[in-house]
Amino acid sequence: MTYLKQYPPCPVSAAQLCQFWSAHVDGLDRHLSTRRWALTAVTVVLMAYPLARIMIPAALHGIVPDVVRNVLNLI
């Protein structure tokens, strides 16, 4: 028996996936306090903000000079 035959894909509809996710989030909501949610949100923001401040300018710096060179070559 191959690995794929051992675990056949389960046909899950989008509605079933949404219901599962909703039940998962409801479970988290019941078991986590407001203070824990706030701590999690602050942690996510503190981690995402520096990444965004570094990655977005780096990506723009890598893209914009090529675009500018192409436009200047067309003129």
N, CA, C and O atoms as a Tinker XYZ file with bonds, in Angstrom:
   300  protein
     1  N      0.845000   -1.172000    0.000000    73     2
     2  CA     0.000000    0.000000    0.000000    64     1     3
     3  C      0.892000    1.237000    0.000000    63     2     4     5
     4  O      1.818000    1.348000    0.804000    81     3
     5  N      0.609000    2.147000   -0.891000    73     3     6
     6  CA     1.405000    3.365000   -0.964000    64     5     7
     7  C      0.896000    4.374000    0.060000    63     6     8     9
     8  O     -0.180000    4.226000    0.639000    81     7
     9  N      1.685000    5.371000    0.251000    73     7    10
    10  CA     1.350000    6.405000    1.227000    64     9    11
    11  C      0.047000    7.102000    0.849000    63    10    12    13
    12  O     -0.781000    7.373000    1.719000    81    11
    13  N     -0.149000    7.399000   -0.454000    73    11    14
    14  CA    -1.346000    8.103000   -0.880000    64    13    15
    15  C     -2.595000    7.247000   -0.744000    63    14    16    17
    16  O     -3.666000    7.777000   -0.452000    81    15
    17  N     -2.489000    5.942000   -0.947000    73    15    18
    18  CA    -3.652000    5.078000   -0.804000    64    17    19
    19  C     -4.028000    4.914000    0.666000    63    18    20    21
    20  O     -5.193000    4.695000    0.997000    81    19
    21  N     -3.050000    5.021000    1.527000    73    19    22
    22  CA    -3.313000    4.860000    2.943000    64    21    23
    23  C     -4.146000    6.031000    3.485000    63    22    24    25
    24  O     -4.981000    5.841000    4.369000    81    23
    25  N     -3.921000    7.221000    2.964000    73    23    26
    26  CA    -4.639000    8.407000    3.414000    64    25    27
    27  C     -5.305000    9.074000    2.216000    63    26    28    29
    28  O     -4.764000   10.039000    1.676000    81    27
    29  N     -6.466000    8.582000    1.790000    73    27    30
    30  CA    -7.129000    9.201000    0.636000    64    29    31
    31  C     -7.619000   10.599000    0.997000    63    30    32    33
    32  O     -7.968000   10.855000    2.150000    81    31
    33  N     -7.648000   11.499000    0.025000    73    31    34
    34  CA    -8.110000   12.854000    0.313000    64    33    35
    35  C     -9.586000   12.844000    0.692000    63    34    36    37
    36  O    -10.389000   12.126000    0.096000    81    35
    37  N     -9.919000   13.624000    1.660000    73    35    38
    38  CA   -11.296000   13.713000    2.141000    64    37    39
    39  C    -12.001000   14.835000    1.386000    63    38    40    41
    40  O    -11.535000   15.974000    1.392000    81    39
    41  N    -13.124000   14.522000    0.737000    73    39    42
    42  CA   -13.826000   15.583000    0.007000    64    41    43
    43  C    -14.531000   16.519000    0.987000    63    42    44    45
    44  O    -15.583000   16.187000    1.534000    81    43
    45  N    -13.949000   17.667000    1.196000    73    43    46
    46  CA   -14.505000   18.649000    2.120000    64    45    47
    47  C    -14.974000   19.849000    1.318000    63    46    48    49
    48  O    -14.223000   20.414000    0.522000    81    47
    49  N    -16.210000   20.227000    1.534000    73    47    50
    50  CA   -16.734000   21.395000    0.830000    64    49    51
    51  C    -16.295000   22.661000    1.558000    63    50    52    53
    52  O    -15.827000   22.612000    2.695000    81    51
    53  N    -16.454000   23.779000    0.887000    73    51    54
    54  CA   -16.081000   25.061000    1.488000    64    53    55
    55  C    -16.957000   25.351000    2.702000    63    54    56    57
    56  O    -16.481000   25.914000    3.688000    81    55
    57  N    -18.221000   24.973000    2.640000    73    55    58
    58  CA   -19.124000   25.210000    3.769000    64    57    59
    59  C    -18.686000   24.411000    4.993000    63    58    60    61
    60  O    -18.723000   24.921000    6.113000    81    59
    61  N    -18.269000   23.153000    4.786000    73    59    62
    62  CA   -17.820000   22.342000    5.903000    64    61    63
    63  C    -16.535000   22.911000    6.507000    63    62    64    65
    64  O    -16.354000   22.905000    7.725000    81    63
    65  N    -15.652000   23.398000    5.646000    73    63    66
    66  CA   -14.410000   23.996000    6.124000    64    65    67
    67  C    -14.704000   25.249000    6.940000    63    66    68    69
    68  O    -14.079000   25.469000    7.977000    81    67
    69  N    -15.643000   26.070000    6.486000    73    67    70
    70  CA   -16.017000   27.278000    7.223000    64    69    71
    71  C    -16.648000   26.933000    8.567000    63    70    72    73
    72  O    -16.388000   27.598000    9.570000    81    71
    73  N    -17.478000   25.894000    8.585000    73    71    74
    74  CA   -18.094000   25.471000    9.842000    64    73    75
    75  C    -17.027000   24.967000   10.816000    63    74    76    77
    76  O    -17.075000   25.274000   12.007000    81    75
    77  N    -16.078000   24.203000   10.311000    73    75    78
    78  CA   -14.993000   23.710000   11.158000    64    77    79
    79  C    -14.194000   24.870000   11.723000    63    78    80    81
    80  O    -13.905000   24.903000   12.919000    81    79
    81  N    -13.833000   25.829000   10.863000    73    79    82
    82  CA   -13.040000   26.968000   11.310000    64    81    83
    83  C    -13.819000   27.803000   12.315000    63    82    84    85
    84  O    -13.256000   28.273000   13.303000    81    83
    85  N    -15.100000   27.988000   12.069000    73    83    86
    86  CA   -15.929000   28.753000   12.991000    64    85    87
    87  C    -15.994000   28.065000   14.354000    63    86    88    89
    88  O    -15.903000   28.723000   15.390000    81    87
    89  N    -16.150000   26.756000   14.352000    73    87    90
    90  CA   -16.187000   26.015000   15.617000    64    89    91
    91  C    -14.843000   26.118000   16.337000    63    90    92    93
    92  O    -14.796000   26.215000   17.563000    81    91
    93  N    -13.765000   26.097000   15.580000    73    91    94
    94  CA   -12.422000   26.212000   16.165000    64    93    95
    95  C    -12.253000   27.580000   16.827000    63    94    96    97
    96  O    -11.778000   27.670000   17.959000    81    95
    97  N    -12.642000   28.640000   16.122000    73    95    98
    98  CA   -12.514000   29.996000   16.660000    64    97    99
    99  C    -13.437000   30.181000   17.857000    63    98   100   101
   100  O    -13.059000   30.825000   18.836000    81    99
   101  N    -14.645000   29.624000   17.791000    73    99   102
   102  CA   -15.558000   29.711000   18.939000    64   101   103
   103  C    -14.961000   29.023000   20.157000    63   102   104   105
   104  O    -15.092000   29.516000   21.277000    81   103
   105  N    -14.308000   27.889000   19.944000    73   103   106
   106  CA   -13.649000   27.199000   21.048000    64   105   107
   107  C    -12.548000   28.034000   21.656000    63   106   108   109
   108  O    -12.409000   28.093000   22.878000    81   107
   109  N    -11.762000   28.684000   20.808000    73   107   110
   110  CA   -10.710000   29.561000   21.322000    64   109   111
   111  C    -11.308000   30.735000   22.086000    63   110   112   113
   112  O    -10.797000   31.138000   23.131000    81   111
   113  N    -12.403000   31.281000   21.547000    73   111   114
   114  CA   -13.039000   32.430000   22.172000    64   113   115
   115  C    -13.564000   32.082000   23.560000    63   114   116   117
   116  O    -13.505000   32.913000   24.467000    81   115
   117  N    -14.074000   30.873000   23.737000    73   115   118
   118  CA   -14.592000   30.461000   25.034000    64   117   119
   119  C    -13.480000   30.238000   26.049000    63   118   120   121
   120  O    -13.691000   30.450000   27.243000    81   119
   121  N    -12.306000   29.815000   25.604000    73   119   122
   122  CA   -11.264000   29.414000   26.532000    64   121   123
   123  C    -10.174000   30.462000   26.761000    63   122   124   125
   124  O     -9.379000   30.338000   27.692000    81   123
   125  N    -10.136000   31.474000   25.926000    73   123   126
   126  CA    -9.114000   32.499000   26.116000    64   125   127
   127  C     -9.750000   33.772000   26.657000    63   126   128   129
   128  O    -10.814000   34.193000   26.203000    81   127
   129  N     -9.094000   34.368000   27.616000    73   127   130
   130  CA    -9.621000   35.598000   28.205000    64   129   131
   131  C     -9.336000   36.782000   27.286000    63   130   132   133
   132  O     -8.552000   36.687000   26.342000    81   131
   133  N     -9.985000   37.885000   27.583000    73   131   134
   134  CA    -9.771000   39.107000   26.810000    64   133   135
   135  C     -8.325000   39.570000   26.940000    63   134   136   137
   136  O     -7.730000   40.060000   25.980000    81   135
   137  N     -7.777000   39.411000   28.116000    73   135   138
   138  CA    -6.381000   39.810000   28.324000    64   137   139
   139  C     -5.446000   38.986000   27.438000    63   138   140   141
   140  O     -4.494000   39.526000   26.877000    81   139
   141  N     -5.709000   37.683000   27.308000    73   139   142
   142  CA    -4.865000   36.822000   26.473000    64   141   143
   143  C     -5.004000   37.206000   24.998000    63   142   144   145
   144  O     -4.015000   37.221000   24.265000    81   143
   145  N     -6.248000   37.522000   24.553000    73   143   146
   146  CA    -6.442000   37.960000   23.173000    64   145   147
   147  C     -5.676000   39.253000   22.906000    63   146   148   149
   148  O     -5.041000   39.395000   21.861000    81   147
   149  N     -5.731000   40.186000   23.839000    73   147   150
   150  CA    -5.023000   41.454000   23.668000    64   149   151
   151  C     -3.512000   41.222000   23.624000    63   150   152   153
   152  O     -2.811000   41.828000   22.813000    81   151
   153  N     -3.018000   40.355000   24.489000    73   151   154
   154  CA    -1.587000   40.042000   24.494000    64   153   155
   155  C     -1.170000   39.405000   23.176000    63   154   156   157
   156  O     -0.102000   39.717000   22.649000    81   155
   157  N     -1.994000   38.524000   22.642000    73   155   158
   158  CA    -1.703000   37.887000   21.355000    64   157   159
   159  C     -1.697000   38.919000   20.229000    63   158   160   161
   160  O     -0.818000   38.903000   19.368000    81   159
   161  N     -2.688000   39.820000   20.241000    73   159   162
   162  CA    -2.764000   40.841000   19.195000    64   161   163
   163  C     -1.554000   41.768000   19.244000    63   162   164   165
   164  O     -0.987000   42.101000   18.203000    81   163
   165  N     -1.158000   42.180000   20.429000    73   163   166
   166  CA     0.008000   43.059000   20.560000    64   165   167
   167  C      1.272000   42.339000   20.097000    63   166   168   169
   168  O      2.129000   42.944000   19.453000    81   167
   169  N      1.391000   41.069000   20.417000    73   167   170
   170  CA     2.556000   40.299000   19.987000    64   169   171
   171  C      2.627000   40.205000   18.471000    63   170   172   173
   172  O      3.694000   40.372000   17.880000    81   171
   173  N      1.491000   39.937000   17.844000    73   171   174
   174  CA     1.460000   39.842000   16.382000    64   173   175
   175  C      1.827000   41.174000   15.744000    63   174   176   177
   176  O      2.589000   41.208000   14.778000    81   175
   177  N      1.298000   42.262000   16.268000    73   175   178
   178  CA     1.614000   43.585000   15.716000    64   177   179
   179  C      3.089000   43.912000   15.905000    63   178   180   181
   180  O      3.735000   44.438000   14.998000    81   179
   181  N      3.620000   43.600000   17.082000    73   179   182
   182  CA     5.035000   43.892000   17.333000    64   181   183
   183  C      5.960000   43.090000   16.429000    63   182   184   185
   184  O      7.059000   43.542000   16.106000    81   183
   185  N      5.527000   41.911000   16.021000    73   183   186
   186  CA     6.356000   41.112000   15.114000    64   185   187
   187  C      6.150000   41.519000   13.661000    63   186   188   189
   188  O      7.101000   41.502000   12.879000    81   187
   189  N      4.938000   41.881000   13.286000    73   187   190
   190  CA     4.643000   42.187000   11.891000    64   189   191
   191  C      5.120000   43.585000   11.480000    63   190   192   193
   192  O      5.523000   43.782000   10.334000    81   191
   193  N      5.079000   44.542000   12.383000    73   191   194
   194  CA     5.430000   45.917000   12.038000    64   193   195
   195  C      6.873000   46.057000   11.539000    63   194   196   197
   196  O      7.080000   46.645000   10.477000    81   195
   197  N      7.874000   45.547000   12.253000    73   195   198
   198  CA     9.238000   45.680000   11.726000    64   197   199
   199  C      9.444000   44.927000   10.416000    63   198   200   201
   200  O     10.168000   45.390000    9.534000    81   199
   201  N      8.806000   43.764000   10.291000    73   199   202
   202  CA     8.939000   43.037000    9.030000    64   201   203
   203  C      8.370000   43.843000    7.869000    63   202   204   205
   204  O      8.965000   43.902000    6.793000    81   203
   205  N      7.227000   44.456000    8.090000    73   203   206
   206  CA     6.633000   45.270000    7.034000    64   205   207
   207  C      7.486000   46.500000    6.746000    63   206   208   209
   208  O      7.626000   46.902000    5.591000    81   207
   209  N      8.052000   47.093000    7.778000    73   207   210
   210  CA     8.887000   48.279000    7.579000    64   209   211
   211  C     10.180000   47.955000    6.843000    63   210   212   213
   212  O     10.767000   48.841000    6.221000    81   211
   213  N     10.636000   46.712000    6.899000    73   211   214
   214  CA    11.867000   46.312000    6.217000    64   213   215
   215  C     11.566000   45.732000    4.845000    63   214   216   217
   216  O     12.220000   46.090000    3.866000    81   215
   217  N     10.589000   44.843000    4.761000    73   215   218
   218  CA    10.345000   44.089000    3.530000    64   217   219
   219  C      9.700000   44.932000    2.431000    63   218   220   221
   220  O     10.087000   44.821000    1.268000    81   219
   221  N      8.737000   45.760000    2.774000    73   219   222
   222  CA     8.039000   46.542000    1.740000    64   221   223
   223  C      8.995000   47.529000    1.064000    63   222   224   225
   224  O      9.024000   47.569000   -0.166000    81   223
   225  N      9.779000   48.327000    1.796000    73   223   226
   226  CA    10.726000   49.208000    1.101000    64   225   227
   227  C     11.770000   48.443000    0.286000    63   226   228   229
   228  O     12.165000   48.891000   -0.791000    81   227
   229  N     12.217000   47.293000    0.795000    73   227   230
   230  CA    13.202000   46.520000    0.050000    64   229   231
   231  C     12.617000   46.018000   -1.263000    63   230   232   233
   232  O     13.286000   46.052000   -2.296000    81   231
   233  N     11.386000   45.559000   -1.230000    73   231   234
   234  CA    10.733000   45.093000   -2.455000    64   233   235
   235  C     10.521000   46.249000   -3.426000    63   234   236   237
   236  O     10.754000   46.100000   -4.625000    81   235
   237  N     10.082000   47.396000   -2.920000    73   235   238
   238  CA     9.889000   48.561000   -3.798000    64   237   239
   239  C     11.214000   49.040000   -4.378000    63   238   240   241
   240  O     11.281000   49.429000   -5.544000    81   239
   241  N     12.259000   49.011000   -3.571000    73   239   242
   242  CA    13.572000   49.437000   -4.059000    64   241   243
   243  C     14.072000   48.492000   -5.158000    63   242   244   245
   244  O     14.741000   48.924000   -6.096000    81   243
   245  N     13.748000   47.228000   -5.038000    73   243   246
   246  CA    14.172000   46.273000   -6.059000    64   245   247
   247  C     13.370000   46.387000   -7.342000    63   246   248   249
   248  O     13.889000   46.094000   -8.419000    81   247
   249  N     12.119000   46.806000   -7.251000    73   247   250
   250  CA    11.245000   46.875000   -8.431000    64   249   251
   251  C     11.349000   48.220000   -9.136000    63   250   252   253
   252  O     11.462000   48.263000  -10.361000    81   251
   253  N     11.313000   49.313000   -8.392000    73   251   254
   254  CA    11.218000   50.647000   -8.985000    64   253   255
   255  C     12.397000   50.983000   -9.888000    63   254   256   257
   256  O     12.160000   51.506000  -10.976000    81   255
   257  N     13.638000   50.724000   -9.524000    73   255   258
   258  CA    14.718000   51.087000  -10.442000    64   257   259
   259  C     14.606000   50.395000  -11.806000    63   258   260   261
   260  O     14.932000   51.012000  -12.820000    81   259
   261  N     14.159000   49.144000  -11.863000    73   259   262
   262  CA    13.984000   48.468000  -13.148000    64   261   263
   263  C     12.902000   49.137000  -13.975000    63   262   264   265
   264  O     13.062000   49.315000  -15.182000    81   263
   265  N     11.815000   49.504000  -13.342000    73   263   266
   266  CA    10.719000   50.172000  -14.053000    64   265   267
   267  C     11.176000   51.520000  -14.583000    63   266   268   269
   268  O     10.893000   51.874000  -15.727000    81   267
   269  N     11.872000   52.258000  -13.762000    73   267   270
   270  CA    12.366000   53.588000  -14.174000    64   269   271
   271  C     13.329000   53.449000  -15.334000    63   270   272   273
   272  O     13.264000   54.232000  -16.282000    81   271
   273  N     14.230000   52.463000  -15.284000    73   271   274
   274  CA    15.161000   52.261000  -16.395000    64   273   275
   275  C     14.436000   51.908000  -17.681000    63   274   276   277
   276  O     14.797000   52.396000  -18.752000    81   275
   277  N     13.421000   51.069000  -17.585000    73   275   278
   278  CA    12.649000   50.700000  -18.770000    64   277   279
   279  C     11.925000   51.886000  -19.365000    63   278   280   281
   280  O     11.892000   52.036000  -20.586000    81   279
   281  N     11.340000   52.740000  -18.526000    73   279   282
   282  CA    10.644000   53.925000  -19.029000    64   281   283
   283  C     11.636000   54.879000  -19.666000    63   282   284   285
   284  O     11.348000   55.447000  -20.720000    81   283
   285  N     12.791000   55.069000  -19.057000    73   283   286
   286  CA    13.778000   55.980000  -19.641000    64   285   287
   287  C     14.329000   55.440000  -20.950000    63   286   288   289
   288  O     14.671000   56.229000  -21.830000    81   287
   289  N     14.428000   54.136000  -21.111000    73   287   290
   290  CA    14.872000   53.568000  -22.382000    64   289   291
   291  C     13.824000   53.761000  -23.468000    63   290   292   293
   292  O     14.170000   53.891000  -24.642000    81   291
   293  N     12.555000   53.782000  -23.096000    73   291   294
   294  CA    11.497000   54.007000  -24.081000    64   293   295
   295  C     11.473000   55.441000  -24.567000    63   294   296   297
   296  O     11.059000   55.696000  -25.697000    81   295
   297  N     11.907000   56.387000  -23.743000    73   295   298
   298  CA    11.906000   57.804000  -24.135000    64   297   299
   299  C     13.074000   58.020000  -25.028000    63   298   300
   300  O     13.295000   59.137000  -25.496000    81   299
